[in-house]
Amino acid sequence: MTGTMSSVGLGEYCVSRDSSDVLIAFGLGSCLGIGMYDPVAHVGGLIHVVLPEQKAGNDPNSAKFVDTGIPLILEKVLAQGAEKSRLIIRMAGGANMLTSPGLSGTFDIGTRNIAMAHEVFKKFNLKLKVEEVGGQVGRTVRLYIADGRMTVRMMGSQERDLGAV
């Protein structure tokens, strides 16, 4: 594979206009990988959010939290020339990695991350094109800046497209 692979770690994001770039978030368990792509401006961004919401006193521009991360990545792709109305938004992850009988739902960070993401998308009037979330298996996502493709690979299975542009 040619191009630059940019790994997007926990609580990080990456935005690119370089058609040779591939943005990757490895090992999404309860975390979410959210990709935004504008097919006209050819700009895309990927964020790897960890927890549903920040607590008071934390950085309001943190990529670590769903409630601050989504507006942050939105702002960054718009600053690179994307238009909100054209954005193709896809999301993967949010698995429930800690499953055992009697374990409280408080520990189900994945489900809480997914719920918060839907809330934030609604608040900012963003349309989610496709999601592959939940379950109990980790995922890796890739966002290809050249054509806006986003792929997902669940642990132990083949990589596949997460909805074409």
Rosetta silent file (secondary structure, phi, psi, omega in degrees, C-alpha in Angstrom):
SEQUENCE: MTGTMSSVGLGEYCVSRDSSDVLIAFGLGSCLGIGMYDPVAHVGGLIHVVLPEQKAGNDPNSAKFVDTGIPLILEKVLAQGAEKSRLIIRMAGGANMLTSPGLSGTFDIGTRNIAMAHEVFKKFNLKLKVEEVGGQVGRTVRLYIADGRMTVRMMGSQERDLGAV
SCORE:     score description
SCORE:     0.000 S_00000001
   1 L     0.000  132.551  178.586    0.000    0.000    0.000 S_00000001
   2 L   -92.483  174.466  177.664    1.350    3.423   -0.911 S_00000001
   3 L    94.758  176.054 -177.187    0.732    6.645    0.934 S_00000001
   4 E  -100.140  125.863  175.336    1.205    7.755    4.471 S_00000001
   5 E   -91.771  124.459  176.756   -0.398    5.794    7.276 S_00000001
   6 E  -115.375  115.474  179.461   -1.292    8.035   10.183 S_00000001
   7 E   -81.581  131.319 -179.929   -2.179    6.256   13.383 S_00000001
   8 L  -108.334  103.034 -175.229   -4.823    8.026   15.447 S_00000001
   9 L   -79.769 -179.712  178.944   -4.289    6.997   19.071 S_00000001
  10 L   -52.697  125.904  177.193   -6.555    7.198   22.107 S_00000001
  11 L    69.071   22.838  179.245   -7.956   10.710   22.466 S_00000001
  12 L  -120.216  166.303  174.562   -6.315   11.872   19.234 S_00000001
  13 E  -144.336  163.532  176.364   -7.521   13.040   15.840 S_00000001
  14 E  -146.686  137.461  177.520   -6.022   13.640   12.432 S_00000001
  15 E  -125.067  139.027 -177.987   -7.289   15.740    9.525 S_00000001
  16 E  -146.916  152.361  171.681   -5.842   15.549    6.026 S_00000001
  17 L  -117.920    0.893 -175.844   -6.249   16.795    2.464 S_00000001
  18 L   -83.880  114.988 -174.517   -3.407   14.606    1.164 S_00000001
  19 L   -63.758  -14.408  178.783   -4.847   11.941   -1.142 S_00000001
  20 L   -88.952   -3.778 -177.759   -2.016    9.544   -0.257 S_00000001
  21 E   -81.868  144.417  170.847   -2.951    9.541    3.449 S_00000001
  22 E  -128.814  120.036 -179.838   -4.726    6.732    5.254 S_00000001
  23 E   -95.430  131.113 -174.573   -5.882    7.541    8.782 S_00000001
  24 E  -129.166  133.547  170.279   -6.088    4.520   11.103 S_00000001
  25 E  -115.456  112.278 -178.228   -7.527    3.955   14.562 S_00000001
  26 E   -87.006  147.577  168.043   -6.337    0.593   15.891 S_00000001
  27 E    56.298   48.711  176.150   -8.033   -1.583   18.471 S_00000001
  28 E   -73.423  112.552  174.075  -11.282    0.268   19.074 S_00000001
  29 L   -96.429 -101.113  176.105  -12.913   -1.538   21.972 S_00000001
  30 L   -78.058  -13.159  177.284  -15.383    0.632   23.855 S_00000001
  31 L   -68.517  163.204  175.625  -13.811    3.641   22.074 S_00000001
  32 E  -117.361  139.474  169.436  -15.339    5.095   18.920 S_00000001
  33 E  -106.173  118.901 -178.042  -13.622    5.866   15.650 S_00000001
  34 E  -118.563  121.107 -179.671  -15.555    8.626   13.897 S_00000001
  35 E  -108.397  138.575  175.385  -14.653    9.574   10.343 S_00000001
  36 E  -125.482  135.261 -178.460  -15.805   12.708    8.526 S_00000001
  37 E  -144.741  134.945  175.007  -15.176   13.204    4.811 S_00000001
  38 E  -108.438  111.210 -175.614  -16.111   15.853    2.262 S_00000001
  39 L   -69.941  -15.544  178.938  -16.056   14.287   -1.230 S_00000001
  40 L   -88.835  -47.742 -179.553  -15.900   17.668   -2.977 S_00000001
  41 L   -80.736  -12.641 -177.375  -13.114   19.299   -0.939 S_00000001
  42 L    54.351   47.326  176.613  -11.349   15.906   -0.539 S_00000001
  43 E  -123.549  139.952 -179.811  -10.709   16.548    3.123 S_00000001
  44 E  -142.678  159.558  178.070  -11.210   13.998    5.831 S_00000001
  45 E  -145.981  150.191  177.717  -10.696   13.527    9.518 S_00000001
  46 E  -133.149  133.949  178.001  -10.709   10.666   11.974 S_00000001
  47 E  -124.805  145.586 -178.393  -11.065   10.920   15.733 S_00000001
  48 E  -118.319   89.769 -177.486  -10.555    8.202   18.360 S_00000001
  49 E   -89.413  146.881 -169.977  -12.770    9.138   21.321 S_00000001
  50 L  -107.707  -46.401 -174.345  -12.470    7.246   24.600 S_00000001
  51 E  -126.758  155.254 -174.323  -15.148    8.338   27.073 S_00000001
  52 L   -62.305  -46.417 -175.853  -18.671    9.769   26.684 S_00000001
  53 L  -148.008  150.991  177.392  -18.223   13.140   28.356 S_00000001
  54 L   -81.442  152.739  175.851  -15.692   15.312   30.018 S_00000001
  55 L   -94.219  158.823 -179.094  -16.111   16.307   33.609 S_00000001
  56 L   -51.589  138.903  177.229  -16.005   19.950   34.694 S_00000001
  57 L    95.631  -15.121  176.688  -12.535   21.411   34.648 S_00000001
  58 L   -79.415  169.566 -179.278  -11.230   19.247   31.827 S_00000001
  59 L   -66.328  118.683 -179.810  -10.094   20.692   28.521 S_00000001
  60 L   -67.607  -12.702  178.247  -13.168   21.747   26.490 S_00000001
  61 L  -105.908   26.429 -176.513  -11.178   21.076   23.307 S_00000001
  62 L   -79.653  135.352  176.768  -10.268   17.537   24.252 S_00000001
  63 L   -83.849   -3.807 -175.801  -10.394   14.811   21.606 S_00000001
  64 L   -75.288  -27.075 -173.456  -10.632   12.214   24.385 S_00000001
  65 E  -110.089  144.476 -179.630  -14.348   12.719   25.029 S_00000001
  66 H   -60.272  -45.030 -173.946  -17.299   12.206   22.681 S_00000001
  67 H   -69.070  -24.491  176.981  -19.053   15.436   23.722 S_00000001
  68 H  -104.230  -26.307 -176.220  -15.992   17.634   23.038 S_00000001
  69 H   -70.687  -42.883 -178.488  -14.284   15.488   20.378 S_00000001
  70 H   -63.017  -47.666  176.769  -17.020   15.511   17.737 S_00000001
  71 H   -61.999  -33.065  179.812  -17.295   19.342   17.692 S_00000001
  72 H   -65.470  -49.862 -179.328  -13.484   19.503   17.627 S_00000001
  73 H   -66.759  -35.346  176.548  -13.057   17.240   14.580 S_00000001
  74 H   -59.669  -49.552  179.907  -15.972   19.025   12.881 S_00000001
  75 H   -58.905  -41.582 -177.126  -14.262   22.390   13.410 S_00000001
  76 H   -69.158  -40.428  178.785  -10.939   21.017   12.077 S_00000001
  77 H   -71.590  -34.897  177.451  -12.374   19.535    8.849 S_00000001
  78 H   -65.476  -38.722  179.469  -14.395   22.709    8.203 S_00000001
  79 H   -64.384  -22.673  179.097  -11.210   24.773    8.690 S_00000001
  80 L   -93.159    6.658  174.699   -9.614   22.685    5.909 S_00000001
  81 L   108.207   -0.707  177.911  -12.385   23.550    3.451 S_00000001
  82 L   -70.958  156.651  173.526  -15.045   20.912    4.111 S_00000001
  83 L  -116.311  132.719 -176.155  -18.707   21.921    4.110 S_00000001
  84 H   -52.638  -40.337 -176.056  -20.975   20.589    6.818 S_00000001
  85 H   -67.454  -21.124 -177.787  -23.784   19.781    4.359 S_00000001
  86 H   -98.451   -6.812 -173.704  -21.500   17.504    2.310 S_00000001
  87 L   -63.078  133.238  172.370  -19.902   15.595    5.172 S_00000001
  88 E  -103.263  116.825 -174.612  -20.098   11.832    5.093 S_00000001
  89 E  -114.616  128.098  178.341  -19.910   10.668    8.681 S_00000001
  90 E  -131.610  151.254 -174.700  -19.274    7.083    9.711 S_00000001
  91 E  -141.626  139.462  176.789  -18.694    5.579   13.125 S_00000001
  92 E  -142.369  156.006  178.879  -17.387    2.264   14.423 S_00000001
  93 E   116.033 -146.977  177.466  -16.522    0.804   17.804 S_00000001
  94 L    69.275   30.282  178.936  -18.397    1.109   21.058 S_00000001
  95 L   -73.190  155.900  174.363  -18.073   -2.552   21.976 S_00000001
  96 L   -95.616   96.669 -172.925  -18.924   -3.744   25.451 S_00000001
  97 L   -83.641  -18.394 -178.472  -15.558   -5.206   26.402 S_00000001
  98 L  -110.254   87.724 -178.781  -16.386   -5.916   30.041 S_00000001
  99 L  -114.649  125.474  171.274  -19.146   -8.472   30.088 S_00000001
 100 L  -162.924  150.267 -177.874  -19.928  -10.628   33.060 S_00000001
 101 L   -57.325  137.581  176.220  -23.091  -11.466   34.950 S_00000001
 102 L    81.944   -1.046  178.856  -24.033   -8.904   37.564 S_00000001
 103 L   -79.798  128.145 -176.563  -21.740   -6.231   36.134 S_00000001
 104 L   -65.832  151.102  178.602  -23.504   -2.891   36.247 S_00000001
 105 H   -62.992  -16.196  178.194  -24.304   -0.988   33.044 S_00000001
 106 H   -59.443  -28.923 -178.564  -22.101    1.841   34.337 S_00000001
 107 H   -81.910   -9.688 -178.180  -19.152   -0.117   33.080 S_00000001
 108 L   -81.954   72.935 -178.060  -20.598   -0.348   29.587 S_00000001
 109 H   -60.712  -38.135 -179.115  -18.620    2.595   28.276 S_00000001
 110 H   -54.851  -50.717 -179.684  -19.201    1.500   24.653 S_00000001
 111 H   -62.936  -40.033  179.000  -22.982    1.863   24.861 S_00000001
 112 H   -67.100  -37.386  176.662  -22.626    5.198   26.661 S_00000001
 113 H   -62.839  -44.254 -179.462  -20.177    6.429   23.995 S_00000001
 114 H   -62.090  -46.733 -179.256  -22.621    5.483   21.207 S_00000001
 115 H   -60.952  -43.453 -179.998  -25.552    7.211   22.957 S_00000001
 116 H   -65.601  -40.253  179.612  -23.502   10.384   23.523 S_00000001
 117 H   -60.420  -44.753  179.175  -22.326   10.411   19.881 S_00000001
 118 H   -61.242  -39.283  178.427  -25.942   10.252   18.651 S_00000001
 119 H   -62.012  -45.990 -178.287  -26.815   13.113   21.020 S_00000001
 120 H   -68.546  -40.494  177.149  -23.932   15.266   19.723 S_00000001
 121 H   -58.210  -44.011 -178.924  -24.714   14.487   16.057 S_00000001
 122 H   -64.429  -45.456 -178.933  -28.288   15.606   16.678 S_00000001
 123 H   -58.491  -39.295 -177.625  -27.191   18.757   18.539 S_00000001
 124 L   -96.748    9.677  178.909  -24.929   19.812   15.659 S_00000001
 125 L    54.344   47.699  178.967  -27.408   18.678   12.997 S_00000001
 126 L  -105.182  138.247 -178.496  -24.949   16.130   11.592 S_00000001
 127 L  -100.504  119.703  177.841  -26.177   13.144    9.621 S_00000001
 128 E   -82.571  120.253 -177.249  -24.528    9.823   10.416 S_00000001
 129 E   -76.854  -46.397 -178.008  -24.338    7.831    7.178 S_00000001
 130 E  -153.862  149.129  175.875  -23.424    4.449    8.629 S_00000001
 131 E  -139.363  146.971  170.388  -22.333    2.928   11.892 S_00000001
 132 E  -131.513   97.959 -171.344  -20.983   -0.399   12.977 S_00000001
 133 E  -133.394  167.954  175.968  -21.089   -0.335   16.736 S_00000001
 134 L    83.540 -159.412 -177.440  -21.647   -2.460   19.799 S_00000001
 135 L    76.394 -162.585 -177.402  -20.981   -6.139   20.224 S_00000001
 136 L  -131.993   20.352 -177.082  -18.049   -7.481   22.173 S_00000001
 137 L  -121.237  137.971  178.468  -15.243   -7.456   19.626 S_00000001
 138 L   -70.742  159.039 -178.231  -12.630   -4.769   19.021 S_00000001
 139 E  -136.693  157.430  170.652  -12.278   -3.106   15.611 S_00000001
 140 E  -122.970  133.363  178.352   -9.725   -1.215   13.544 S_00000001
 141 E  -118.308  149.752  176.773  -10.895    1.496   11.129 S_00000001
 142 E  -130.805  135.984  174.480   -9.154    3.156    8.200 S_00000001
 143 E  -116.712  118.721 -178.711  -10.186    6.344    6.406 S_00000001
 144 E   -93.312  114.087 -176.564   -8.723    6.714    2.908 S_00000001
 145 L   -67.111  -30.138 -178.794   -8.348   10.398    2.022 S_00000001
 146 L   -55.511  -44.175 -175.311   -8.020    9.630   -1.720 S_00000001
 147 L  -132.435    3.310  176.785  -11.634    8.513   -2.100 S_00000001
 148 L    79.244    4.933  178.340  -13.227    8.845    1.334 S_00000001
 149 L   -63.412  142.194  173.159  -13.568    5.101    1.808 S_00000001
 150 E  -126.599  127.395 -179.648  -13.744    3.960    5.406 S_00000001
 151 E  -115.169  157.429  177.565  -13.054    0.342    6.209 S_00000001
 152 E  -134.137  142.181  174.955  -13.505   -1.658    9.363 S_00000001
 153 E  -132.923  119.709  175.723  -11.900   -4.884   10.458 S_00000001
 154 E   -82.360  148.412 -179.755  -13.144   -6.757   13.473 S_00000001
 155 L   -52.806  127.807  177.686  -10.546   -8.768   15.334 S_00000001
 156 L    82.445    9.917  178.473  -10.206  -12.113   13.584 S_00000001
 157 L  -135.405  178.297 -177.178  -12.084  -11.172   10.409 S_00000001
 158 L   -78.439  150.670  173.244  -11.541   -9.547    7.008 S_00000001
 159 L   -72.029  140.483  177.349  -11.356   -5.807    6.416 S_00000001
 160 E  -147.210  159.888 -178.753  -14.441   -4.500    4.624 S_00000001
 161 E   -67.952  141.777  177.705  -15.945   -1.230    3.419 S_00000001
 162 L  -107.772   61.044  179.850  -18.104    0.731    5.816 S_00000001
 163 L    80.497  121.316  179.544  -20.319    2.300    3.168 S_00000001
 164 L   -75.903  165.280 -179.532  -18.898    3.856    0.025 S_00000001
 165 L   -70.976    0.000    0.000  -18.837    7.605   -0.590 S_00000001
